[in-house]
Amino acid sequence: MSHALLHALSHTVLETLKALPLLYLVYLLMGWLEARSNAVERLANLPRGLGIVAGAVAGCLPQCGFAAAASSLYAGRILSGAALVAVFLATSDEAVPVLLAHPESMGLALGLILVKLVIAIAMGFLLRCTVFRKEHLIWNEPEDEDAEIEFQLEGACGCCDGPLWRSALVRTLKLAGFLAAVMFIITLAVELIGEERLSTLLLSGNVLQPLLCAVIGLIPSCAPSVVLAELMMNGSITFGSAVAGLCAGAGFGYLVLLRRAPAKKAGLVILCTFLCSLLCGTVIHLFQLFV
């Protein structure tokens, strides 16, 4: 037991220290891009088709602030349901920084972003022609004089205020702390439980693994994206299962949606996001298993 604890602790400290510089650089770059994009305001003025594409692209930014902002726009009938689902499907929250912090996983990170972008755009247009085809929007016109749509690109989780260097540092330290905790637990579990038993618990080689990951992705927090990214990197779950979980995960976007949108509309968006995530993730998962 003590040997397992020491090994897990040393591995965690070493990997976390190695990841810190790259994580900080990633957050500096993303913060600089976010401060100059005005993505939310521009998205509100786009036609519905272009809104789906723009929403999917903006959702690729590694944070959940845009998902939260897009939820506010949807609640105000400025953004379509199909475009909001596209944003949710493209959102990876903290998974991309976690992958980019490991040089050997950069190709995996780029592949994940590309696959999720394609899924978000394709599913967005499919839903626009089916589930949300009769949806009515109010383009840049509030329902009454007192109606205001409040949204922010950053600050959904309260860690992005202040100067760029400080907000990037805060985000880096928060993620590094959580990353260390997740890494320690996974490493210790592998040491104590064994790789074979852990794989069994995670339904390794089972067609139901994407379902398990998609359910985990629905948890409205940054935590699932970090967990799924770590599990994918160490081979505990397949790329397809990770796609299912990360497409379903919109972080704090779900909390804003449930708070501001009518229950039926919020439920429909979440259900569509979950089913699209599960479908696409399962297809990729099965392809990996049998091809």
C-alpha positions in Angstrom: 0.0 0.0 0.0 2.7 2.5 0.9 4.7 1.6 -2.2 1.6 2.3 -4.3 1.0 5.6 -2.6 4.6 6.7 -3.1 4.6 5.7 -6.7 1.3 7.4 -7.4 2.4 10.6 -5.6 5.8 10.8 -7.3 4.2 10.2 -10.8 1.6 12.8 -10.1 4.0 15.5 -8.9 6.4 14.9 -11.9 3.7 14.9 -14.5 2.0 18.0 -13.0 5.2 20.0 -12.9 5.9 19.1 -16.5 2.5 20.2 -17.6 2.5 23.6 -15.8 4.5 25.7 -18.3 2.6 24.5 -21.3 -0.8 24.9 -19.5 0.1 28.5 -18.7 1.1 29.3 -22.3 -2.1 27.7 -23.6 -4.2 29.8 -21.3 -2.3 33.0 -22.2 -3.0 32.3 -25.9 -6.6 31.4 -25.4 -7.2 34.5 -23.2 -5.6 36.7 -25.8 -7.9 35.2 -28.5 -11.0 35.4 -26.4 -10.4 39.1 -25.5 -10.3 40.0 -29.2 -13.0 37.7 -30.7 -16.3 39.3 -29.7 -17.6 35.9 -30.7 -20.9 36.0 -28.8 -22.0 39.4 -30.1 -21.2 38.5 -33.7 -22.9 35.1 -33.5 -26.1 36.8 -32.5 -26.2 38.7 -35.7 -25.6 35.8 -38.1 -28.2 33.9 -40.2 -29.2 30.6 -38.7 -27.0 28.4 -41.0 -23.9 30.5 -40.4 -24.8 30.7 -36.7 -24.4 26.9 -36.5 -21.0 26.9 -38.1 -19.8 30.0 -36.1 -21.1 28.5 -32.9 -19.3 25.2 -33.5 -16.1 27.0 -34.2 -16.4 29.2 -31.2 -17.3 26.2 -29.0 -13.9 24.7 -29.8 -12.3 27.3 -27.5 -11.1 25.3 -24.5 -13.4 26.8 -21.9 -17.1 26.6 -21.0 -17.7 30.4 -20.9 -19.0 30.5 -24.5 -21.4 27.6 -23.8 -22.8 29.6 -20.9 -23.1 32.7 -23.0 -24.7 30.8 -25.9 -27.3 29.4 -23.4 -28.3 33.0 -22.4 -28.7 33.9 -26.1 -30.9 30.8 -26.6 -33.0 31.7 -23.5 -33.6 35.1 -25.1 -34.6 33.5 -28.4 -31.7 35.1 -30.2 -29.8 31.9 -30.8 -31.4 28.8 -32.3 -31.7 25.5 -30.5 -29.7 23.8 -33.3 -26.9 26.4 -33.0 -26.8 25.9 -29.2 -26.5 22.1 -29.6 -23.7 22.7 -32.0 -21.9 24.9 -29.4 -22.4 22.2 -26.7 -21.1 19.4 -29.0 -18.0 21.4 -29.9 -17.2 22.4 -26.3 -14.4 20.4 -24.7 -13.9 22.6 -21.6 -10.6 21.7 -20.0 -9.8 18.6 -22.1 -7.9 20.4 -24.7 -5.5 22.2 -22.3 -4.9 18.8 -20.5 -4.0 17.1 -23.8 -1.9 20.1 -25.0 0.1 20.0 -21.8 1.5 16.7 -22.9 3.6 17.1 -26.1 3.0 13.5 -27.1 -0.8 14.1 -27.1 -0.9 17.2 -29.3 -1.9 15.1 -32.3 -4.7 13.6 -30.3 -5.8 17.1 -29.2 -6.0 18.3 -32.8 -7.8 15.2 -33.9 -10.3 15.6 -31.1 -11.0 19.3 -32.0 -11.5 18.4 -35.7 -13.8 15.4 -35.0 -15.9 17.4 -32.5 -16.1 20.3 -35.0 -17.4 18.1 -37.8 -19.9 16.4 -35.5 -21.1 19.8 -34.1 -21.7 21.3 -37.6 -23.3 18.1 -39.1 -25.6 17.5 -36.1 -26.5 21.2 -35.9 -27.7 21.3 -39.5 -29.5 18.0 -39.1 -31.4 19.3 -36.0 -32.2 22.6 -37.8 -34.0 20.6 -40.5 -35.8 18.3 -38.0 -36.3 18.9 -34.3 -35.9 22.7 -34.5 -37.4 23.4 -37.9 -40.4 25.3 -36.6 -38.5 27.4 -34.1 -39.2 31.1 -34.0 -36.5 33.6 -33.0 -36.3 37.3 -32.1 -33.3 38.7 -34.0 -31.8 41.5 -31.9 -35.2 42.6 -30.6 -36.0 42.1 -26.9 -39.5 40.9 -26.0 -40.2 44.0 -24.1 -38.4 47.2 -23.0 -37.1 45.7 -19.8 -35.9 42.5 -21.4 -32.1 42.1 -21.5 -29.9 39.2 -22.4 -27.0 39.0 -20.0 -24.0 37.0 -21.2 -20.3 37.0 -20.9 -17.7 35.0 -22.8 -15.6 34.6 -19.7 -16.3 34.4 -16.0 -18.8 31.6 -16.1 -16.8 29.8 -13.5 -15.4 32.9 -11.8 -11.8 32.3 -12.7 -11.3 34.6 -15.7 -11.4 38.1 -14.2 -8.5 40.6 -14.0 -5.4 41.0 -16.2 -4.7 38.4 -18.8 -1.5 37.1 -17.0 -3.3 36.7 -13.7 -6.5 35.1 -15.1 -4.3 32.7 -17.1 -2.3 31.9 -13.9 -5.4 31.3 -11.9 -6.9 29.0 -14.5 -3.6 27.1 -14.8 -3.2 26.6 -11.1 -6.9 25.5 -10.7 -6.6 23.1 -13.5 -3.2 21.8 -12.4 -4.6 21.2 -8.9 -7.6 19.3 -10.2 -5.4 17.5 -12.8 -3.0 16.4 -10.0 -6.0 15.0 -8.0 -7.4 13.1 -10.9 -4.0 11.8 -12.0 -3.2 10.6 -8.4 -6.6 8.8 -8.1 -6.2 7.1 -11.5 -2.6 6.1 -10.9 -3.4 4.8 -7.4 -6.4 2.9 -8.8 -4.3 1.2 -11.4 -1.7 0.3 -8.7 -4.3 -1.1 -6.2 -7.0 -2.5 -8.5 -4.9 -3.6 -11.4 -5.3 -2.6 -15.1 -7.6 -5.5 -16.0 -10.1 -4.9 -13.2 -10.1 -1.1 -13.9 -10.7 -1.8 -17.6 -13.6 -4.0 -16.6 -15.1 -1.2 -14.4 -14.8 1.2 -17.4 -16.4 -1.3 -19.7 -13.3 -1.6 -21.8 -14.0 -3.3 -25.1 -17.8 -3.0 -24.4 -20.2 -1.3 -26.8 -21.7 0.4 -23.7 -18.6 2.4 -22.8 -19.6 5.5 -24.9 -22.9 5.5 -22.9 -21.1 5.5 -19.6 -18.8 8.4 -20.8 -21.8 10.4 -22.2 -23.6 10.2 -18.9 -20.4 11.4 -17.1 -20.1 14.2 -19.6 -23.6 15.6 -18.6 -22.2 16.5 -15.2 -22.2 20.4 -15.3 -18.6 20.9 -14.2 -15.1 21.2 -15.5 -14.2 17.9 -13.8 -15.6 15.4 -16.3 -13.6 16.8 -19.2 -10.3 16.4 -17.2 -11.2 12.9 -16.1 -12.2 11.8 -19.7 -9.0 13.3 -21.2 -6.8 11.5 -18.6 -8.6 8.2 -19.1 -8.2 8.6 -22.9 -4.5 9.3 -22.7 -3.8 6.3 -20.5 -5.9 4.0 -22.7 -8.6 3.2 -20.2 -11.3 4.5 -22.7 -11.3 4.6 -26.4 -11.2 7.8 -28.5 -14.8 7.2 -29.5 -15.9 7.0 -25.9 -14.0 10.1 -25.1 -15.7 11.9 -28.0 -19.1 10.8 -26.6 -18.3 12.1 -23.2 -16.7 15.4 -24.3 -19.4 16.1 -26.8 -22.0 15.7 -24.1 -20.1 17.9 -21.7 -20.9 21.6 -21.9 -19.7 22.5 -18.4 -21.5 25.4 -16.8 -23.5 25.9 -20.0 -26.1 23.4 -18.7 -26.5 25.3 -15.5 -27.1 28.6 -17.3 -29.5 26.9 -19.7 -31.5 25.3 -16.9 -31.7 28.5 -14.9 -32.7 30.8 -17.8 -34.6 28.8 -20.4 -38.0 27.1 -20.0 -37.7 23.6 -18.6 -39.1 21.9 -21.8 -36.8 23.8 -24.1 -33.8 23.2 -21.9 -34.6 19.5 -21.6 -35.0 19.2 -25.4 -31.5 20.8 -26.0 -29.9 18.6 -23.4 -31.6 15.5 -24.8 -30.5 16.3 -28.4 -26.9 17.0 -27.2 -26.8 13.7 -25.3 -28.3 11.6 -28.1 -26.0 13.2 -30.8 -23.0 12.7 -28.5 -23.9 9.1 -27.8 -24.6 8.3 -31.5 -21.4 9.8 -32.9 -19.2 8.5 -30.1 -20.6 5.0 -30.4 -20.0 4.9 -34.2 -16.4 5.9 -33.7 -16.0 3.4 -30.7 -17.4 0.5 -32.8 -15.2 1.4 -35.7 -12.2 1.3 -33.4 -13.2 -2.1 -31.9 -14.0 -3.9 -35.1 -11.9 -2.4 -37.8 
